[in-house]
Amino acid sequence: MIKLSEIFNLQAWNDILQQNIMTRGFLVNILDILVVWYLIYKLMDLLRGTKAIQVLKGIAVILIIRVVSGVVGLNTVSWLMNQVITYGVIATIIIFQPEVRRGLEHLGRGSFFSRKSHTDLRKEEYMVQSFDKAIQYMSKRKIGALITIGRKTGLEDFIETGIPLNAAISGELLINIFIPNTPLHDGAVIVKDGKLAAASAYLPLSENDSIPKEFGTRHRAALGISEVSDALTIIVSEETGDVSITKDGKLLPHLTKEEYLDILTHELVEKHEPKEDKLLASFFEGFSKGANHDK
């Protein structure tokens, strides 16, 4: 039976810490676990919103079946899953060889640390100015518009539904895209990595019943994409010319110029965080871009 005095014996607790916890082996194991979890987190973060995430889900299902079959004693299923895992690794490397190569090339071009430069700030400020120019023009003339600005969450599945652009952002181009009766005006423009990635893209409609009846399909689509991602979406109403913004599953309607500029500046310029550990993230970024390029 443990005595109460032994529980409060500081020397005994110190000995336990020194002998079992504050050892090199224990600290190395903790570091090992943290690195693995960080790698998994960065991989999931970069592939989120892409079709590649479905491959990871399939791998996770296979691993779960393997573990469960081993515990329950389903020897045939366990053997079959072992074969799938063994040869699946080789097959995955062969199938994704171009993406792995691009990832390694991107890694070679990366650096250990990356800080936000003045050039990045100028680009973001110019982007906000371009949005403002287009919004002012379209709002006065009641030209409907839907502009989704991607941030950390991948929007590749939605980009694929539209017409690829990969064009520099400018107010003039945005205005021309949304001019009525032009081929690209129907649907959303999606911004990715500071460029117009696609136009005439389809966004998921929100099923939120609390949306006022005055708001139409554009507003439902803008709210829908904000519910499944961290994207920021600008809406210009075709009926009233009012400007609204959706973010984090919330609709901010009837905004003045000062109000929407404050939101855009705060979210796209001031809250922009520099990429950390670029050397590590650049591999996954290059892999993700390679996968999307070869689709």
VEXLUMDO-426767 format. One record per residue: residue in three letters; x, y, z of N, C-alpha, C in turn. Coordinates in Angstrom, 2 decimals. Example, Ala and Ser with C-alpha at 12.3 -4.5 7.8 and 13.67 -1.06 7.14 Angstrom:
% VEXLUMDO-426767
 type     nxx     nyy     nzz    caxx    cayy    cazz     cxx     cyy     czz
  ALA   13.19   -5.69    7.80   12.30   -4.50    7.80   13.20   -3.30    7.80
  SER   12.85   -2.25    7.08   13.67   -1.06    7.14   12.90    0.03    7.87
% end
This chain:
% VEXLUMDO-426767
 type     nxx     nyy     nzz    caxx    cayy    cazz     cxx     cyy     czz
  MET    0.84   -1.19    0.00    0.00    0.00    0.00    0.88    1.25    0.00
  ILE    0.56    2.21   -0.90    1.34    3.43   -1.02    0.99    4.38    0.11
  LYS    2.01    4.84    0.78    1.79    5.78    1.88    1.62    7.19    1.34
  LEU    0.87    8.01    2.09    0.62    9.39    1.69    1.91   10.19    1.63
  SER    2.83    9.88    2.50    4.10   10.60    2.53    4.92   10.35    1.28
  GLU    4.75    9.12    0.68    5.49    8.80   -0.54    4.96    9.59   -1.73
  ILE    3.65    9.86   -1.72    3.04   10.61   -2.81    3.59   12.04   -2.86
  PHE    3.78   12.63   -1.68    4.24   14.02   -1.60    5.76   14.13   -1.44
  ASN    6.45   13.03   -1.68    7.89   13.03   -1.60    8.47   13.63   -2.89
  LEU    8.91   14.87   -2.80    9.42   15.57   -3.98   10.67   14.92   -4.55
  GLN   11.48   14.38   -3.69   12.71   13.74   -4.14   12.40   12.51   -4.99
  ALA   11.38   11.76   -4.56   10.98   10.55   -5.31   10.48   10.93   -6.70
  TRP    9.65   11.99   -6.76    9.14   12.44   -8.06   10.28   12.96   -8.94
  ASN   11.24   13.63   -8.34   12.39   14.11   -9.08   13.19   12.96   -9.68
  ASP   13.35   11.89   -8.87   14.07   10.71   -9.37   13.34   10.07  -10.55
  ILE   12.01   10.02  -10.47   11.21    9.44  -11.57   11.39   10.25  -12.84
  LEU   11.35   11.59  -12.69   11.53   12.46  -13.84   12.90   12.28  -14.47
  GLN   13.93   12.22  -13.62   15.29   12.11  -14.12   15.56   10.77  -14.78
  GLN   14.97    9.70  -14.25   15.27    8.36  -14.74   14.41    7.93  -15.92
  ASN   13.16    8.44  -16.00   12.22    7.93  -17.01   11.78    8.97  -18.04
  ILE   11.72   10.23  -17.64   11.18   11.25  -18.55   12.27   12.15  -19.10
  MET   13.07   12.72  -18.24   14.11   13.65  -18.69   15.33   12.90  -19.19
  THR   15.08   12.01  -20.15   16.16   11.25  -20.75   16.20   11.54  -22.25
  ARG   17.34   11.28  -22.84   17.50   11.57  -24.26   16.55   10.71  -25.11
  GLY   16.41    9.45  -24.75   15.54    8.55  -25.51   14.09    9.00  -25.49
  PHE   13.62    9.42  -24.31   12.22    9.86  -24.18   11.97   11.12  -25.00
  LEU   12.90   12.08  -24.92   12.74   13.33  -25.66   12.79   13.10  -27.16
  VAL   13.66   12.17  -27.61   13.74   11.85  -29.03   12.43   11.24  -29.51
  ASN   11.81   10.37  -28.70   10.54    9.76  -29.07    9.43   10.81  -29.18
  ILE    9.42   11.77  -28.25    8.43   12.86  -28.31    8.62   13.68  -29.57
  LEU    9.88   14.02  -29.88   10.18   14.78  -31.08    9.77   14.01  -32.33
  ASP   10.00   12.70  -32.33    9.63   11.85  -33.46    8.13   11.89  -33.71
  ILE    7.36   11.78  -32.64    5.89   11.82  -32.75    5.41   13.18  -33.26
  LEU    5.99   14.25  -32.72    5.59   15.60  -33.14    5.88   15.85  -34.62
  VAL    7.05   15.37  -35.09    7.40   15.56  -36.49    6.44   14.81  -37.39
  VAL    6.09   13.57  -37.02    5.16   12.78  -37.83    3.79   13.45  -37.89
  TRP    3.30   13.92  -36.75    1.99   14.58  -36.73    2.02   15.88  -37.53
  TYR    3.15   16.60  -37.49    3.26   17.83  -38.26    3.24   17.54  -39.75
  LEU    3.95   16.49  -40.17    3.95   16.10  -41.58    2.54   15.74  -42.04
  ILE    1.83   14.97  -41.21    0.47   14.58  -41.56   -0.43   15.81  -41.65
  TYR   -0.27   16.74  -40.70   -1.08   17.96  -40.69   -0.84   18.78  -41.95
  LYS    0.44   18.99  -42.33    0.75   19.80  -43.50    0.24   19.13  -44.77
  LEU    0.35   17.81  -44.83   -0.13   17.08  -46.01   -1.63   17.23  -46.15
  MET   -2.37   17.05  -45.04   -3.82   17.18  -45.08   -4.24   18.61  -45.40
  ASP   -3.50   19.58  -44.86   -3.84   20.98  -45.08   -3.66   21.37  -46.54
  LEU   -2.59   20.87  -47.18   -2.31   21.23  -48.57   -3.20   20.49  -49.56
  LEU   -3.62   19.26  -49.20   -4.44   18.47  -50.11   -5.93   18.63  -49.85
  ARG   -6.29   19.34  -48.78   -7.70   19.52  -48.46   -8.40   20.27  -49.59
  GLY   -9.53   19.73  -50.01  -10.28   20.36  -51.10   -9.88   19.84  -52.47
  THR   -8.94   18.87  -52.54   -8.54   18.29  -53.81   -8.99   16.84  -53.87
  LYS   -8.95   16.27  -55.07   -9.33   14.88  -55.23   -8.31   13.94  -54.60
  ALA   -7.09   14.41  -54.40   -6.05   13.58  -53.79   -6.43   13.18  -52.37
  ILE   -7.28   13.98  -51.72   -7.69   13.66  -50.36   -8.47   12.35  -50.33
  GLN   -9.15   12.03  -51.43   -9.90   10.78  -51.51   -8.95    9.58  -51.48
  VAL   -7.77    9.73  -52.09   -6.78    8.66  -52.06   -6.32    8.41  -50.63
  LEU   -6.09    9.50  -49.88   -5.68    9.36  -48.49   -6.77    8.70  -47.65
  LYS   -8.02    9.03  -47.93   -9.12    8.39  -47.21   -9.16    6.89  -47.49
  GLY   -8.91    6.52  -48.75   -8.89    5.10  -49.10   -7.77    4.36  -48.39
  ILE   -6.60    5.01  -48.29   -5.48    4.39  -47.57   -5.82    4.22  -46.10
  ALA   -6.46    5.23  -45.52   -6.85    5.15  -44.11   -7.83    4.01  -43.87
  VAL   -8.78    3.80  -44.79   -9.74    2.70  -44.66   -9.02    1.36  -44.69
  ILE   -8.07    1.20  -45.61   -7.31   -0.06  -45.71   -6.54   -0.33  -44.41
  LEU   -5.91    0.70  -43.85   -5.16    0.52  -42.60   -6.07    0.14  -41.44
  ILE   -7.24    0.75  -41.39   -8.19    0.44  -40.31   -8.66   -1.01  -40.43
  ILE   -8.98   -1.44  -41.67   -9.40   -2.83  -41.88   -8.29   -3.80  -41.48
  ARG   -7.05   -3.43  -41.81   -5.91   -4.30  -41.44   -5.78   -4.44  -39.94
  VAL   -5.89   -3.34  -39.21   -5.77   -3.38  -37.74   -6.92   -4.17  -37.12
  VAL   -8.14   -3.88  -37.56   -9.31   -4.55  -36.98   -9.27   -6.05  -37.27
  SER   -8.93   -6.42  -38.50   -8.88   -7.85  -38.85   -7.82   -8.57  -38.04
  GLY   -6.69   -7.89  -37.75   -5.66   -8.51  -36.93   -6.11   -8.72  -35.50
  VAL   -6.85   -7.76  -34.95   -7.34   -7.86  -33.57   -8.41   -8.94  -33.45
  VAL   -9.34   -8.96  -34.42  -10.45   -9.92  -34.36   -9.98  -11.33  -34.68
  GLY   -8.97  -11.45  -35.54   -8.48  -12.77  -35.92   -8.91  -13.21  -37.30
  LEU   -9.28  -12.26  -38.16   -9.66  -12.59  -39.53   -8.37  -12.72  -40.35
  ASN   -7.80  -13.92  -40.32   -6.48  -14.12  -40.90   -6.43  -13.89  -42.40
  THR   -7.47  -14.34  -43.11   -7.49  -14.17  -44.56   -7.57  -12.70  -44.95
  VAL   -8.46  -11.97  -44.28   -8.59  -10.53  -44.54   -7.29   -9.81  -44.19
  SER   -6.70  -10.19  -43.06   -5.45   -9.57  -42.63   -4.35   -9.81  -43.64
  TRP   -4.26  -11.06  -44.15   -3.24  -11.38  -45.16   -3.47  -10.58  -46.44
  LEU   -4.73  -10.46  -46.85   -5.06   -9.73  -48.06   -4.70   -8.24  -47.92
  MET   -5.00   -7.66  -46.76   -4.67   -6.25  -46.53   -3.16   -6.03  -46.52
  ASN   -2.41   -7.03  -45.99   -0.95   -6.93  -46.00   -0.42   -6.88  -47.43
  GLN   -1.02   -7.69  -48.31   -0.58   -7.68  -49.71   -0.90   -6.35  -50.37
  VAL   -2.10   -5.83  -50.07   -2.49   -4.54  -50.64   -1.54   -3.44  -50.19
  ILE   -1.20   -3.44  -48.89   -0.30   -2.42  -48.36    1.10   -2.56  -48.95
  THR    1.59   -3.80  -49.03    2.95   -4.04  -49.53    3.12   -3.58  -50.97
  TYR    2.22   -4.07  -51.83    2.35   -3.73  -53.25    1.70   -2.39  -53.58
  GLY    0.82   -1.92  -52.70    0.18   -0.62  -52.93    1.16    0.52  -52.84
  VAL    2.15    0.40  -51.95    3.17    1.44  -51.82    3.95    1.59  -53.12
  ILE    4.34    0.44  -53.69    5.08    0.47  -54.96    4.21    1.04  -56.07
  ALA    2.94    0.61  -56.12    2.03    1.08  -57.16    1.80    2.59  -57.03
  THR    1.68    3.08  -55.79    1.45    4.51  -55.57    2.62    5.33  -56.06
  ILE    3.84    4.86  -55.79    5.04    5.58  -56.24    5.08    5.64  -57.76
  ILE    4.71    4.53  -58.42    4.72    4.49  -59.89    3.65    5.41  -60.46
  ILE    2.45    5.34  -59.88    1.33    6.15  -60.39    1.59    7.63  -60.21
  PHE    2.12    8.01  -59.03    2.33    9.42  -58.71    3.76    9.88  -58.97
  GLN    4.50    9.14  -59.82    5.89    9.49  -60.09    6.06   10.93  -60.57
  PRO    5.23   11.44  -61.52    5.41   12.84  -61.95    5.19   13.84  -60.81
  GLU    4.20   13.54  -59.95    3.91   14.46  -58.85    5.04   14.45  -57.81
  VAL    5.59   13.25  -57.54    6.71   13.16  -56.60    7.91   13.93  -57.13
  ARG    8.17   13.81  -58.44    9.29   14.52  -59.04    9.11   16.03  -58.91
  ARG    7.89   16.50  -59.20    7.64   17.94  -59.09    7.76   18.41  -57.65
  GLY    7.32   17.55  -56.73    7.44   17.91  -55.32    8.88   18.05  -54.90
  LEU    9.74   17.13  -55.36   11.16   17.19  -55.02   11.82   18.41  -55.67
  GLU   11.42   18.72  -56.91   11.96   19.91  -57.56   11.55   21.17  -56.81
  HIS   10.30   21.20  -56.36    9.82   22.36  -55.60   10.56   22.47  -54.27
  LEU   10.86   21.31  -53.68   11.62   21.29  -52.43   13.01   21.86  -52.62
  GLY   13.64   21.53  -53.76   14.98   22.04  -54.03   15.01   23.55  -54.22
  ARG   13.88   24.12  -54.66   13.83   25.56  -54.85   13.43   26.30  -53.58
  GLY   13.05   25.54  -52.53   12.57   26.16  -51.31   13.70   26.62  -50.42
  SER   13.32   27.28  -49.33   14.28   27.73  -48.33   13.75   27.39  -46.96
  PHE   14.61   27.42  -45.96   14.19   27.03  -44.62   13.20   28.00  -44.03
  PHE   13.38   29.25  -44.28   12.50   30.25  -43.69   12.00   31.19  -44.77
  SER   10.79   31.66  -44.60   10.22   32.59  -45.57    9.48   33.68  -44.82
  ARG    9.79   34.89  -45.15    9.12   36.02  -44.51    8.33   36.80  -45.53
  LYS    7.33   37.45  -45.05    6.49   38.26  -45.92    7.29   39.49  -46.38
  SER    7.41   39.64  -47.69    8.19   40.75  -48.24    7.29   41.92  -48.58
  HIS    7.94   43.04  -48.84    7.20   44.23  -49.26    6.52   43.99  -50.60
  THR    7.14   43.16  -51.44    6.54   42.84  -52.74    5.22   42.12  -52.54
  ASP    5.18   41.15  -51.59    3.94   40.44  -51.29    2.86   41.39  -50.82
  LEU    3.24   42.32  -49.95    2.28   43.30  -49.45    1.72   44.15  -50.57
  ARG    2.60   44.59  -51.48    2.15   45.41  -52.59    1.19   44.64  -53.49
  LYS    1.47   43.35  -53.70    0.58   42.53  -54.53   -0.80   42.40  -53.89
  GLU   -0.81   42.19  -52.58   -2.10   42.06  -51.89   -2.87   43.37  -51.90
  GLU   -2.17   44.45  -51.70   -2.83   45.76  -51.74   -3.36   46.05  -53.13
  TYR   -2.59   45.70  -54.17   -3.05   45.90  -55.54   -4.26   45.02  -55.83
  MET   -4.27   43.80  -55.28   -5.40   42.91  -55.48   -6.67   43.51  -54.88
  VAL   -6.56   44.06  -53.67   -7.72   44.70  -53.04   -8.18   45.90  -53.85
  GLN   -7.25   46.69  -54.37   -7.60   47.84  -55.20   -8.30   47.39  -56.48
  SER   -7.86   46.27  -57.06   -8.49   45.75  -58.28   -9.92   45.30  -57.99
  PHE  -10.10   44.63  -56.84  -11.46   44.23  -56.45  -12.35   45.46  -56.28
  ASP  -11.83   46.48  -55.63  -12.60   47.70  -55.39  -13.00   48.36  -56.70
  LYS  -12.07   48.42  -57.64  -12.37   49.03  -58.93  -13.49   48.29  -59.64
  ALA  -13.42   46.96  -59.65  -14.44   46.17  -60.31  -15.78   46.27  -59.57
  ILE  -15.73   46.23  -58.24  -16.97   46.30  -57.45  -17.68   47.62  -57.68
  GLN  -16.94   48.72  -57.66  -17.55   50.03  -57.85  -18.22   50.14  -59.22
  TYR  -17.54   49.66  -60.24  -18.09   49.72  -61.60  -19.36   48.88  -61.70
  MET  -19.31   47.65  -61.20  -20.44   46.73  -61.36  -21.60   47.10  -60.44
  SER  -21.28   47.61  -59.26  -22.34   47.99  -58.33  -23.18   49.14  -58.87
  LYS  -22.53   50.12  -59.46  -23.25   51.29  -60.00  -24.15   50.89  -61.17
  ARG  -23.74   49.88  -61.92  -24.49   49.47  -63.11  -25.33   48.21  -62.87
  LYS  -25.36   47.76  -61.63  -26.14   46.57  -61.23  -25.77   45.35  -62.09
  ILE  -24.47   45.12  -62.18  -23.95   43.93  -62.87  -23.64   42.87  -61.80
  GLY  -24.30   41.75  -61.88  -24.10   40.70  -60.89  -22.71   40.10  -60.96
  ALA  -22.13   39.82  -59.79  -20.78   39.25  -59.76  -20.62   38.35  -58.55
  LEU  -19.74   37.36  -58.70  -19.45   36.41  -57.63  -17.95   36.09  -57.69
  ILE  -17.20   36.57  -56.71  -15.74   36.41  -56.70  -15.32   35.69  -55.42
  THR  -14.77   34.50  -55.57  -14.33   33.71  -54.42  -12.81   33.74  -54.33
  ILE  -12.32   34.13  -53.16  -10.88   34.26  -52.94  -10.42   33.11  -52.04
  GLY   -9.68   32.18  -52.61   -9.21   31.04  -51.85   -8.09   31.43  -50.90
  ARG   -8.05   30.74  -49.75   -6.98   31.00  -48.79   -6.28   29.68  -48.46
  LYS   -6.41   29.18  -47.27   -5.68   27.95  -46.93   -6.37   26.70  -47.47
  THR   -7.69   26.66  -47.43   -8.41   25.49  -47.91   -8.34   25.41  -49.43
  GLY   -7.98   24.22  -49.94   -7.92   24.04  -51.39   -9.29   24.12  -52.04
  LEU   -9.36   24.74  -53.21  -10.62   24.88  -53.94  -10.53   24.21  -55.32
  GLU   -9.61   23.27  -55.48   -9.36   22.69  -56.79  -10.59   22.01  -57.38
  ASP  -11.38   21.32  -56.55  -12.57   20.65  -57.07  -13.56   21.64  -57.68
  PHE  -13.63   22.84  -57.12  -14.54   23.86  -57.66  -13.90   24.57  -58.86
  ILE  -12.59   24.74  -58.85  -11.90   25.35  -59.98  -12.08   24.50  -61.23
  GLU  -12.09   23.19  -61.06  -12.23   22.28  -62.20  -13.59   22.39  -62.88
  THR  -14.59   22.93  -62.18  -15.92   23.07  -62.80  -16.00   24.28  -63.71
  GLY  -15.00   25.16  -63.65  -15.04   26.39  -64.44  -14.10   26.36  -65.64
  ILE  -13.92   27.52  -66.24  -13.01   27.69  -67.38  -11.67   28.18  -66.86
  PRO  -10.58   27.43  -67.09   -9.27   27.85  -66.57   -8.82   29.19  -67.16
  LEU   -8.26   30.04  -66.30   -7.76   31.34  -66.74   -6.27   31.50  -66.44
  ASN   -5.90   31.31  -65.16   -4.52   31.52  -64.71   -4.02   32.89  -65.15
  ALA   -4.85   33.91  -64.88   -4.55   35.27  -65.32   -4.27   36.18  -64.14
  ALA   -3.50   37.22  -64.39   -3.23   38.22  -63.36   -4.51   38.97  -63.02
  ILE   -4.65   39.35  -61.77   -5.84   40.05  -61.31   -5.81   41.51  -61.75
  SER   -6.91   41.95  -62.33   -7.07   43.36  -62.67   -8.54   43.70  -62.63
  GLY   -8.84   44.93  -62.30  -10.23   45.37  -62.25  -10.89   45.27  -63.61
  GLU  -10.15   45.61  -64.65  -10.70   45.58  -66.01  -11.09   44.18  -66.43
  LEU  -10.25   43.20  -66.11  -10.55   41.82  -66.49  -11.77   41.31  -65.73
  LEU  -11.86   41.61  -64.45  -13.02   41.19  -63.66  -14.31   41.79  -64.23
  ILE  -14.25   43.05  -64.60  -15.44   43.72  -65.17  -15.86   43.03  -66.47
  ASN  -14.89   42.75  -67.33  -15.21   42.12  -68.62  -15.79   40.72  -68.45
  ILE  -15.31   40.01  -67.43  -15.82   38.65  -67.20  -17.31   38.67  -66.86
  PHE  -17.72   39.64  -66.04  -19.10   39.63  -65.54  -20.07   40.47  -66.37
  ILE  -19.61   41.04  -67.48  -20.54   41.75  -68.36  -21.62   40.78  -68.82
  PRO  -22.90   41.13  -68.70  -23.99   40.21  -69.07  -23.88   39.72  -70.51
  ASN  -24.34   38.47  -70.69  -24.43   37.83  -72.01  -23.07   37.52  -72.62
  THR  -22.02   37.53  -71.82  -20.71   37.07  -72.29  -20.50   35.63  -71.83
  PRO  -19.63   34.86  -72.49  -19.51   33.42  -72.19  -19.14   33.09  -70.74
  LEU  -18.42   33.99  -70.05  -17.91   33.67  -68.72  -18.69   34.31  -67.57
  HIS  -19.72   35.07  -67.87  -20.35   35.88  -66.82  -21.14   35.05  -65.82
  ASP  -21.62   33.88  -66.25  -22.46   33.06  -65.38  -21.59   32.15  -64.51
  GLY  -21.71   32.26  -63.22  -20.90   31.46  -62.31  -19.94   32.33  -61.52
  ALA  -18.99   31.69  -60.87  -18.07   32.40  -59.98  -16.67   32.48  -60.57
  VAL  -15.98   33.55  -60.25  -14.54   33.65  -60.51  -13.83   33.21  -59.23
  ILE  -12.86   32.33  -59.37  -12.13   31.83  -58.21  -10.68   32.33  -58.27
  VAL  -10.25   32.95  -57.19   -8.89   33.48  -57.08   -8.06   32.51  -56.25
  LYS   -6.91   32.16  -56.79   -6.01   31.24  -56.08   -4.58   31.72  -56.25
  ASP   -3.85   31.82  -55.14   -2.44   32.23  -55.15   -2.24   33.56  -55.88
  GLY   -3.15   34.50  -55.67   -3.01   35.82  -56.24   -3.31   35.91  -57.72
  LYS   -3.95   34.90  -58.31   -4.30   34.92  -59.72   -5.75   34.49  -59.91
  LEU   -6.32   34.88  -61.05   -7.66   34.43  -61.40   -7.53   33.02  -61.96
  ALA   -7.85   32.02  -61.13   -7.64   30.63  -61.52   -8.67   30.15  -62.52
  ALA   -9.93   30.55  -62.32  -11.00   30.06  -63.20  -12.18   31.01  -63.15
  ALA  -12.97   30.98  -64.22  -14.21   31.74  -64.29  -15.35   30.79  -64.63
  SER  -16.57   31.24  -64.41  -17.76   30.44  -64.69  -17.75   29.13  -63.90
  ALA  -17.24   29.17  -62.68  -17.16   27.99  -61.83  -18.44   27.84  -61.01
  TYR  -18.74   26.61  -60.65  -19.93   26.32  -59.85  -19.54   26.15  -58.38
  LEU  -20.32   26.76  -57.50  -20.10   26.67  -56.07  -21.26   25.93  -55.42
  PRO  -21.04   25.27  -54.29  -22.13   24.55  -53.61  -23.13   25.52  -52.99
  LEU  -24.40   25.27  -53.17  -25.44   26.13  -52.61  -25.67   25.79  -51.14
  SER  -25.78   26.82  -50.33  -26.05   26.63  -48.91  -27.49   26.16  -48.71
  GLU  -27.69   25.29  -47.74  -29.03   24.82  -47.39  -29.55   25.49  -46.13
  ASN  -28.91   26.58  -45.76  -29.31   27.33  -44.57  -30.68   27.97  -44.79
  ASP  -31.66   27.60  -43.97  -33.03   28.10  -44.12  -33.20   29.51  -43.59
  SER  -32.20   30.01  -42.88  -32.33   31.35  -42.29  -31.94   32.47  -43.25
  ILE  -31.51   32.13  -44.48  -31.14   33.15  -45.45  -32.40   33.90  -45.88
  PRO  -32.43   35.21  -45.78  -33.61   35.99  -46.19  -33.99   35.73  -47.65
  LYS  -35.28   35.82  -47.94  -35.80   35.55  -49.28  -35.26   36.53  -50.32
  GLU  -34.83   37.70  -49.88  -34.35   38.71  -50.83  -33.06   38.30  -51.52
  PHE  -32.34   37.34  -50.92  -31.07   36.91  -51.49  -31.28   35.72  -52.41
  GLY  -30.63   35.78  -53.59  -30.82   34.74  -54.59  -29.72   33.70  -54.61
  THR  -29.56   33.10  -55.80  -28.63   31.99  -55.95  -27.18   32.40  -55.69
  ARG  -26.79   33.60  -56.13  -25.40   34.05  -55.90  -25.07   34.06  -54.41
  HIS  -25.97   34.60  -53.62  -25.72   34.69  -52.18  -25.69   33.29  -51.54
  ARG  -26.56   32.40  -52.00  -26.57   31.04  -51.47  -25.29   30.30  -51.84
  ALA  -24.81   30.54  -53.06  -23.56   29.90  -53.49  -22.37   30.45  -52.69
  ALA  -22.37   31.76  -52.47  -21.28   32.39  -51.70  -21.28   31.87  -50.27
  LEU  -22.46   31.74  -49.68  -22.54   31.22  -48.31  -22.16   29.75  -48.28
  GLY  -22.53   29.01  -49.34  -22.22   27.58  -49.39  -20.72   27.33  -49.41
  ILE  -19.96   28.10  -50.20  -18.51   27.88  -50.26  -17.86   28.31  -48.95
  SER  -18.44   29.28  -48.25  -17.87   29.70  -46.97  -18.13   28.68  -45.87
  GLU  -19.10   27.80  -46.09  -19.42   26.76  -45.10  -18.50   25.55  -45.22
  VAL  -17.90   25.36  -46.40  -17.04   24.19  -46.60  -15.57   24.56  -46.75
  SER  -15.25   25.85  -46.65  -13.86   26.28  -46.78  -13.67   27.60  -46.03
  ASP  -12.42   28.09  -46.01  -12.14   29.37  -45.38  -12.08   30.50  -46.41
  ALA  -12.66   30.25  -47.59  -12.63   31.24  -48.67  -13.46   32.48  -48.33
  LEU  -13.05   33.58  -48.91  -13.76   34.86  -48.78  -14.44   35.12  -50.12
  THR  -15.72   35.43  -50.10  -16.46   35.60  -51.35  -17.16   36.95  -51.39
  ILE  -16.99   37.65  -52.52  -17.62   38.95  -52.75  -18.81   38.76  -53.68
  ILE  -19.95   39.35  -53.31  -21.15   39.27  -54.14  -21.63   40.67  -54.48
  VAL  -21.90   40.88  -55.76  -22.55   42.11  -56.20  -23.93   41.72  -56.72
  SER  -24.97   42.28  -56.13  -26.34   41.92  -56.49  -26.72   42.49  -57.85
  GLU  -27.32   41.65  -58.67  -27.77   42.08  -59.99  -29.05   42.92  -59.89
  GLU  -29.83   42.70  -58.82  -31.10   43.41  -58.66  -30.92   44.79  -58.04
  THR  -30.04   44.88  -57.03  -29.91   46.14  -56.29  -28.55   46.79  -56.41
  GLY  -27.54   46.04  -56.83  -26.19   46.58  -56.86  -25.50   46.56  -55.52
  ASP  -26.18   46.02  -54.49  -25.58   45.95  -53.16  -24.38   45.01  -53.14
  VAL  -23.44   45.30  -52.26  -22.24   44.48  -52.11  -22.31   43.71  -50.80
  SER  -22.03   42.40  -50.88  -22.02   41.55  -49.69  -20.76   40.71  -49.69
  ILE  -20.41   40.21  -48.52  -19.24   39.33  -48.38  -19.63   38.16  -47.49
  THR  -19.15   36.97  -47.83  -19.35   35.82  -46.96  -17.99   35.30  -46.50
  LYS  -17.94   34.90  -45.24  -16.73   34.27  -44.69  -17.11   33.51  -43.43
  ASP  -16.46   32.38  -43.23  -16.68   31.56  -42.04  -18.15   31.21  -41.85
  GLY  -18.86   30.96  -42.95  -20.25   30.56  -42.86  -21.21   31.69  -42.51
  LYS  -20.75   32.94  -42.63  -21.60   34.09  -42.29  -21.74   35.01  -43.50
  LEU  -22.93   35.60  -43.64  -23.20   36.54  -44.70  -23.21   37.95  -44.15
  LEU  -22.38   38.81  -44.72  -22.31   40.22  -44.32  -22.89   41.05  -45.45
  PRO  -24.18   41.42  -45.37  -24.86   42.07  -46.49  -24.82   43.59  -46.44
  HIS  -25.20   44.20  -47.58  -25.41   45.65  -47.68  -24.21   46.45  -47.16
  LEU  -23.03   46.15  -47.69  -21.81   46.81  -47.21  -21.53   48.08  -48.01
  THR  -21.06   49.09  -47.30  -20.60   50.31  -47.97  -19.18   50.08  -48.48
  LYS  -18.67   51.01  -49.26  -17.31   50.89  -49.78  -16.31   50.80  -48.63
  GLU  -16.46   51.63  -47.63  -15.53   51.62  -46.49  -15.59   50.29  -45.75
  GLU  -16.79   49.74  -45.61  -16.94   48.50  -44.85  -16.31   47.32  -45.58
  TYR  -16.58   47.17  -46.89  -16.01   46.00  -47.57  -14.50   46.16  -47.77
  LEU  -14.03   47.40  -47.91  -12.57   47.59  -48.01  -11.89   47.25  -46.69
  ASP  -12.51   47.59  -45.57  -11.95   47.23  -44.26  -11.85   45.72  -44.13
  ILE  -12.90   45.01  -44.55  -12.90   43.54  -44.45  -11.83   42.94  -45.35
  LEU  -11.77   43.38  -46.59  -10.79   42.83  -47.53   -9.36   43.11  -47.08
  THR   -9.13   44.32  -46.61   -7.79   44.67  -46.14   -7.40   43.85  -44.92
  HIS   -8.35   43.73  -44.00   -8.07   42.98  -42.77   -7.82   41.50  -43.06
  GLU   -8.62   40.91  -43.95   -8.53   39.48  -44.20   -7.42   39.11  -45.18
  LEU   -7.15   39.95  -46.16   -6.21   39.59  -47.22   -4.84   40.22  -47.07
  VAL   -4.75   41.33  -46.36   -3.46   42.01  -46.22   -2.93   41.90  -44.80
  GLU   -3.71   42.40  -43.83   -3.23   42.45  -42.45   -3.15   41.07  -41.81
  LYS   -4.11   40.17  -42.15   -4.12   38.86  -41.52   -3.30   37.84  -42.29
  HIS   -2.68   38.29  -43.39   -1.87   37.37  -44.16   -0.67   36.92  -43.33
  GLU   -0.55   35.62  -43.14    0.54   35.09  -42.32    1.62   34.52  -43.22
  PRO    2.89   34.75  -42.88    3.97   34.18  -43.69    4.00   32.67  -43.56
  LYS    4.42   32.02  -44.63    4.54   30.56  -44.59    5.71   30.17  -43.70
  GLU    5.47   29.18  -42.84    6.52   28.70  -41.95    7.03   27.37  -42.47
  ASP    8.28   27.13  -42.19    8.92   25.89  -42.59    8.70   25.62  -44.07
  LYS    9.08   26.57  -44.89    8.80   26.47  -46.31    9.49   25.28  -46.95
  LEU   10.65   24.90  -46.45   11.35   23.76  -47.01   10.52   22.51  -46.92
  LEU    9.83   22.34  -45.78    8.99   21.16  -45.58    7.70   21.27  -46.37
  ALA    7.06   22.43  -46.30    5.76   22.60  -46.96    5.90   22.63  -48.47
  SER    7.05   23.08  -48.99    7.20   23.23  -50.43    7.12   21.89  -51.15
  PHE    7.56   20.80  -50.50    7.47   19.50  -51.14    6.02   19.13  -51.38
  PHE    5.19   19.27  -50.31    3.78   18.91  -50.43    3.06   19.86  -51.39
  GLU    3.48   21.13  -51.39    2.86   22.10  -52.31    3.15   21.71  -53.74
  GLY    4.41   21.37  -54.03    4.77   20.96  -55.37    4.08   19.68  -55.77
  PHE    3.95   18.74  -54.83    3.26   17.47  -55.10    1.81   17.72  -55.44
  SER    1.16   18.60  -54.63   -0.26   18.91  -54.85   -0.47   19.57  -56.19
  LYS    0.41   20.54  -56.54    0.28   21.24  -57.83    0.51   20.27  -58.98
  GLY    1.44   19.34  -58.79    1.69   18.38  -59.84    0.51   17.47  -60.07
  ALA   -0.13   17.05  -58.98   -1.31   16.18  -59.08   -2.44   16.89  -59.80
  ASN   -2.65   18.16  -59.48   -3.73   18.90  -60.12   -3.42   19.18  -61.59
  HIS   -2.11   19.36  -61.92   -1.72   19.69  -63.29   -1.95   18.52  -64.22
  ASP   -1.77   17.28  -63.70   -1.86   16.09  -64.56   -3.26   15.52  -64.63
  LYS   -4.22   16.15  -63.96   -5.60   15.63  -64.00   -6.20   15.86  -65.38
% end
